[in-house]
């Protein structure tokens, strides 16, 4: 039997108490690296014990696989299925189904009787009545009027929209939020250190649309500072083993990649929305195995990317979203052998802004 950490146990108790005693749907807030999959597994265990049928939703196949593997390892013999076009599995009859929202948002009726839905990365659920999550929940409630939902996230707010929970939202209340500083003090998360970036850019002239900086304006600004920023990253990260870099756009990322390769003579990994899946998977695997020291990305590794080896994060972009900034920094919180802390190098005034 697995052993929950104190905050994991407290979060499960809080969610379970809310489901038993209050109306509506609760949300649990745990920082990246705090072990949400264990919390999901315990919620599943308690539900299965009383005969409930469960769906666990996620937005990426990597999260589905990770959560399914954890539940099967912790709860051997449990009837767990997966519904994901990307994984080429379409299980609907299992007591517990791990489902990709892109694959199931129009297929809620196929899952029959369901009592509980657990949503990983629940900050992605929109506040309005549109979108895949809303379509799925509306259809599921039509055949399961009493279905309840628990959300798990590291960031209980949405870009440009505000709080995740509210009377008219899918989730009504944050029932538990783990204290990050205590988790660091208890050595469950890696400490974070940051230094002021000499090559930081003035972002005051960037305009905001839809709650975020206009992308082409941001990329244009950061393209002008590639050389100084890369030289500073290479200098300050010289003792770091696994450096994750967030860039402002594809052209910016390509320039940063070329600059770092030139300065270090080392191979640099680069992934973005247009990277072929097989190349992306191979690049991420090499980075996780520490065969690649440098990994540059554009908007693809902010959630669901588990690489505990990361000991430096360079942010060569600006974001107006506190949630996105928290997700970016959160990539470094996981523990790893010989990792003392992780360094954050911020070139977009994000620390000051948030």
C-alpha positions as CSV (number, residue, x, y, z in Angstrom):
1,X,0.0,0.0,0.0
2,X,1.3,3.4,-0.9
3,X,1.9,6.1,1.7
4,X,0.6,9.6,1.2
5,X,2.5,12.7,2.3
6,X,0.8,14.9,4.9
7,X,-0.4,17.4,2.3
8,X,-1.6,14.8,-0.1
9,X,-3.6,13.1,2.7
10,X,-5.1,16.5,3.7
11,X,-6.0,17.4,0.1
12,X,-7.9,14.1,-0.4
13,X,-9.7,14.5,3.0
14,X,-10.7,18.0,2.1
15,X,-12.1,17.0,-1.4
16,X,-13.8,14.0,0.0
17,X,-15.4,16.0,2.9
18,X,-16.6,18.6,0.3
19,X,-18.2,15.9,-1.9
20,X,-19.9,14.3,1.1
21,X,-21.1,17.5,2.9
22,X,-21.5,20.3,0.4
23,X,-23.2,20.8,-3.0
24,X,-21.1,21.7,-6.1
25,X,-17.6,20.7,-7.1
26,X,-14.3,21.3,-5.3
27,X,-10.8,22.1,-6.6
28,X,-7.5,21.0,-5.1
29,X,-4.5,23.2,-5.6
30,X,-1.1,21.5,-5.5
31,X,2.2,22.9,-6.9
32,X,3.9,21.2,-9.9
33,X,5.9,18.3,-8.6
34,X,3.8,17.8,-5.5
35,X,2.4,14.4,-6.7
36,X,-1.1,15.1,-8.1
37,X,-1.2,11.5,-9.5
38,X,-1.0,10.1,-6.0
39,X,-4.0,12.3,-4.9
40,X,-5.9,11.1,-8.0
41,X,-5.1,7.5,-7.2
42,X,-6.4,7.9,-3.6
43,X,-9.6,9.6,-4.8
44,X,-10.1,6.8,-7.2
45,X,-9.5,4.2,-4.5
46,X,-12.0,5.7,-2.1
47,X,-14.6,6.0,-4.9
48,X,-14.1,2.4,-6.1
49,X,-14.4,1.1,-2.6
50,X,-18.0,2.3,-2.5
51,X,-18.9,1.1,-6.0
52,X,-18.5,4.4,-7.9
53,X,-17.6,4.6,-11.6
54,X,-15.0,7.2,-12.5
55,X,-13.7,9.2,-15.4
56,X,-10.3,11.0,-15.1
57,X,-9.9,13.7,-17.7
58,X,-6.7,15.2,-19.0
59,X,-5.8,17.3,-22.1
60,X,-2.6,15.5,-23.1
61,X,-1.8,11.8,-23.7
62,X,1.4,12.1,-21.6
63,X,-0.7,13.0,-18.6
64,X,-3.2,10.1,-19.3
65,X,-0.3,7.6,-19.5
66,X,1.3,9.0,-16.4
67,X,-1.8,8.9,-14.3
68,X,-2.9,5.5,-15.6
69,X,0.5,3.9,-14.9
70,X,0.5,5.4,-11.4
71,X,-3.0,4.1,-10.6
72,X,-2.3,0.6,-11.9
73,X,1.0,0.5,-9.9
74,X,-0.6,1.7,-6.7
75,X,-3.9,-0.2,-7.1
76,X,-3.0,-3.5,-8.7
77,X,-6.0,-5.4,-10.1
78,X,-8.1,-2.3,-10.5
79,X,-10.2,-2.2,-13.7
80,X,-8.6,0.8,-15.5
81,X,-9.1,1.7,-19.1
82,X,-7.9,4.5,-21.4
83,X,-9.8,6.4,-24.1
84,X,-7.4,8.4,-26.3
85,X,-7.2,8.6,-30.0
86,X,-3.5,9.5,-29.7
87,X,-2.8,6.3,-27.7
88,X,-5.1,4.2,-30.0
89,X,-7.3,3.0,-27.1
90,X,-11.0,3.5,-26.8
91,X,-12.1,1.8,-23.6
92,X,-15.6,2.8,-22.3
93,X,-16.8,0.0,-20.0
94,X,-14.0,0.0,-17.3
95,X,-14.9,1.1,-13.8
96,X,-12.1,3.7,-14.1
97,X,-11.4,5.4,-17.5
98,X,-8.5,7.8,-18.1
99,X,-9.8,9.9,-21.0
100,X,-8.4,12.6,-23.3
101,X,-10.8,15.5,-23.5
102,X,-10.1,16.0,-27.3
103,X,-11.1,12.4,-27.9
104,X,-14.2,12.2,-25.7
105,X,-15.8,15.6,-25.7
106,X,-18.6,14.5,-28.0
107,X,-18.8,11.0,-26.7
108,X,-20.0,11.3,-23.1
109,X,-23.0,9.0,-23.7
110,X,-20.7,6.1,-24.5
111,X,-19.5,5.9,-20.9
112,X,-22.9,5.2,-19.4
113,X,-23.3,5.5,-15.6
114,X,-20.6,7.6,-14.0
115,X,-20.5,9.1,-10.5
116,X,-17.3,11.1,-10.4
117,X,-15.1,13.0,-12.9
118,X,-11.6,14.0,-11.9
119,X,-10.1,16.8,-14.0
120,X,-6.3,17.1,-14.1
121,X,-5.0,20.6,-15.0
122,X,-8.5,21.9,-14.3
123,X,-7.4,25.5,-15.0
124,X,-7.9,24.7,-18.7
125,X,-11.7,24.4,-18.2
126,X,-13.2,27.6,-19.7
127,X,-15.4,29.9,-17.7
128,X,-18.1,30.3,-20.4
129,X,-20.4,27.7,-21.7
130,X,-18.3,26.8,-24.7
131,X,-15.4,24.4,-25.4
132,X,-14.8,20.7,-25.2
133,X,-14.9,20.4,-21.4
134,X,-18.3,22.2,-21.3
135,X,-19.7,20.0,-24.1
136,X,-18.6,16.9,-22.3
137,X,-20.0,17.8,-18.9
138,X,-23.3,19.0,-20.3
139,X,-23.8,15.7,-22.1
140,X,-22.6,13.6,-19.2
141,X,-25.0,15.4,-16.8
142,X,-27.9,14.7,-19.1
143,X,-27.5,10.9,-18.4
144,X,-25.9,11.3,-14.9
145,X,-27.7,14.2,-13.2
146,X,-25.9,13.6,-9.9
147,X,-22.3,13.3,-11.3
148,X,-19.7,15.2,-9.2
149,X,-16.4,16.7,-10.3
150,X,-13.1,17.3,-8.6
151,X,-10.4,19.5,-10.2
152,X,-6.7,19.5,-9.6
153,X,-4.4,22.3,-10.7
154,X,-1.3,24.2,-9.7
155,X,-2.9,27.5,-10.7
156,X,-6.5,28.2,-9.7
157,X,-7.0,31.0,-12.3
158,X,-7.2,31.4,-16.0
159,X,-5.4,33.8,-18.4
160,X,-7.4,36.9,-18.8
161,X,-10.4,35.5,-16.9
162,X,-9.6,35.5,-13.2
163,X,-10.5,32.9,-10.6
164,X,-11.2,29.3,-11.6
165,X,-13.8,28.8,-8.9
166,X,-17.1,30.6,-8.4
167,X,-20.8,30.2,-8.0
168,X,-21.4,30.0,-11.8
169,X,-18.3,28.1,-12.6
170,X,-17.8,24.3,-13.0
171,X,-15.9,24.4,-9.7
172,X,-17.3,26.3,-6.8
173,X,-14.5,26.4,-4.2
174,X,-10.8,25.7,-3.6
175,X,-11.1,23.1,-0.9
176,X,-7.4,22.8,-0.3
177,X,-4.2,24.6,-1.3
178,X,-0.8,23.2,-0.3
179,X,1.7,25.8,1.1
180,X,4.6,25.8,-1.3
181,X,7.2,27.2,1.1
182,X,6.5,24.5,3.7
183,X,6.7,21.8,1.0
184,X,10.2,23.2,0.1
185,X,11.1,23.3,3.8
186,X,10.0,19.7,4.2
187,X,12.2,18.8,1.2
188,X,9.3,17.6,-0.9
189,X,10.0,20.3,-3.5
190,X,13.3,21.7,-4.8
191,X,14.3,25.2,-3.6
192,X,14.2,28.0,-6.2
193,X,16.8,30.7,-6.6
194,X,16.8,33.6,-9.0
195,X,19.1,36.4,-10.0
196,X,18.4,39.6,-11.8
197,X,19.0,39.3,-15.6
198,X,21.3,42.0,-16.8
199,X,19.9,41.5,-20.3
200,X,16.3,41.8,-19.2
201,X,14.1,43.7,-21.7
202,X,11.7,46.5,-21.1
203,X,8.3,45.1,-21.7
204,X,6.3,48.2,-20.8
205,X,5.5,48.9,-24.4
206,X,3.9,45.6,-25.1
207,X,0.2,45.6,-25.6
208,X,-2.2,43.1,-24.1
209,X,-5.0,41.3,-26.0
210,X,-7.3,38.7,-24.5
211,X,-5.4,38.7,-21.3
212,X,-1.9,38.1,-22.8
213,X,0.8,40.1,-24.6
214,X,0.3,40.3,-28.4
215,X,2.5,37.5,-29.6
216,X,4.2,39.1,-32.7
217,X,5.0,42.2,-30.7
218,X,6.6,40.1,-27.9
219,X,8.6,38.1,-30.4
220,X,9.8,41.2,-32.2
221,X,11.1,42.6,-28.9
222,X,12.9,39.5,-27.8
223,X,14.4,38.9,-31.2
224,X,16.3,42.1,-30.7
225,X,18.0,40.8,-27.5
226,X,19.0,37.3,-28.5
227,X,22.8,37.8,-28.3
228,X,23.1,39.4,-24.9
229,X,20.4,37.1,-23.4
230,X,22.0,33.9,-24.7
231,X,25.5,34.9,-23.5
232,X,24.1,35.6,-20.0
233,X,22.2,32.3,-19.9
234,X,25.3,30.4,-21.0
235,X,27.5,32.1,-18.4
236,X,25.1,31.9,-15.4
237,X,24.0,28.3,-16.2
238,X,27.5,26.9,-16.7
239,X,27.3,24.6,-13.7
240,X,23.7,23.5,-14.4
241,X,23.0,20.1,-15.9
242,X,19.5,20.5,-17.5
243,X,18.5,23.9,-18.8
244,X,14.9,24.5,-20.0
245,X,14.4,27.6,-22.1
246,X,11.1,29.3,-22.9
247,X,11.1,31.4,-26.0
248,X,8.7,34.0,-27.6
249,X,8.1,32.3,-30.9
250,X,9.5,29.8,-33.4
251,X,11.8,32.2,-35.2
252,X,13.1,33.5,-31.8
253,X,13.6,30.0,-30.6
254,X,15.6,29.1,-33.7
255,X,17.9,32.1,-33.2
256,X,18.3,31.2,-29.5
257,X,19.1,27.6,-30.4
258,X,21.8,28.7,-32.9
259,X,23.3,31.2,-30.5
260,X,23.6,28.7,-27.6
261,X,25.0,26.0,-29.9
262,X,27.6,28.4,-31.2
263,X,28.6,29.6,-27.7
264,X,28.8,26.2,-26.1
265,X,29.5,23.7,-28.9
266,X,26.8,21.6,-27.4
267,X,23.8,20.1,-29.1
268,X,20.6,21.9,-28.3
269,X,17.0,20.4,-28.5
270,X,14.2,22.5,-29.9
271,X,10.4,21.7,-29.8
272,X,7.4,23.7,-30.8
273,X,3.9,23.2,-32.1
274,X,5.1,22.3,-35.5
275,X,7.7,19.7,-34.4
276,X,6.9,16.2,-35.7
277,X,5.6,14.0,-32.9
278,X,8.3,11.4,-33.3
279,X,11.1,14.0,-33.2
280,X,9.5,15.8,-30.2
281,X,9.2,12.5,-28.3
282,X,12.8,11.6,-29.0
283,X,14.1,15.1,-28.0
284,X,12.2,15.1,-24.7
285,X,13.4,11.6,-23.9
286,X,17.0,12.6,-24.5
287,X,16.6,15.6,-22.3
288,X,15.0,13.6,-19.5
289,X,17.9,11.1,-19.7
290,X,20.4,14.0,-19.5
291,X,21.7,13.2,-23.0
292,X,20.8,16.8,-23.9
293,X,21.8,19.6,-21.6
294,X,19.7,22.3,-23.4
295,X,16.0,22.2,-24.3
296,X,14.3,25.1,-26.0
297,X,10.5,25.2,-26.4
298,X,7.7,27.5,-27.6
299,X,4.5,27.1,-25.6
300,X,4.5,23.3,-25.5
301,X,6.2,22.4,-22.1
302,X,4.2,24.6,-19.7
303,X,2.0,21.8,-18.4
304,X,2.2,18.0,-18.3
305,X,6.0,17.9,-18.8
306,X,7.7,15.9,-16.1
307,X,11.5,16.2,-16.2
308,X,12.8,16.2,-12.6
309,X,16.4,16.8,-13.7
310,X,15.6,20.4,-14.7
311,X,17.9,22.7,-12.6
312,X,17.7,25.9,-14.6
313,X,14.8,27.7,-16.3
314,X,15.5,30.6,-18.6
315,X,12.5,32.7,-19.5
316,X,13.1,34.5,-22.7
317,X,9.6,35.7,-23.1
318,X,7.0,37.8,-21.2
319,X,3.6,36.7,-20.0
320,X,0.8,38.7,-18.4
321,X,-0.7,35.5,-17.0
322,X,0.3,34.6,-13.4
323,X,-1.0,31.1,-14.1
324,X,1.3,30.6,-17.1
325,X,4.2,32.0,-15.2
326,X,3.6,29.7,-12.3
327,X,3.4,26.7,-14.7
328,X,6.7,27.7,-16.3
329,X,8.6,28.1,-13.0
330,X,6.9,24.9,-11.7
331,X,8.8,22.8,-14.2
332,X,11.8,23.0,-11.8
333,X,10.2,22.0,-8.5
334,X,10.6,18.3,-8.8
335,X,13.4,16.6,-6.8
336,X,16.3,14.8,-8.5
337,X,19.4,13.1,-7.2
338,X,22.3,15.6,-6.6
339,X,20.0,18.5,-7.5
340,X,20.4,21.2,-4.7
341,X,18.0,23.8,-6.2
342,X,16.9,25.2,-9.5
343,X,17.8,28.6,-11.0
344,X,15.3,30.9,-12.7
345,X,16.7,33.5,-15.1
346,X,13.9,35.9,-16.1
347,X,14.5,38.2,-19.1
348,X,10.9,39.4,-19.4
349,X,10.2,41.2,-16.1
350,X,7.9,38.4,-15.1
351,X,9.0,38.1,-11.5
352,X,8.5,41.8,-11.0
353,X,5.2,41.7,-12.8
354,X,3.7,38.8,-10.8
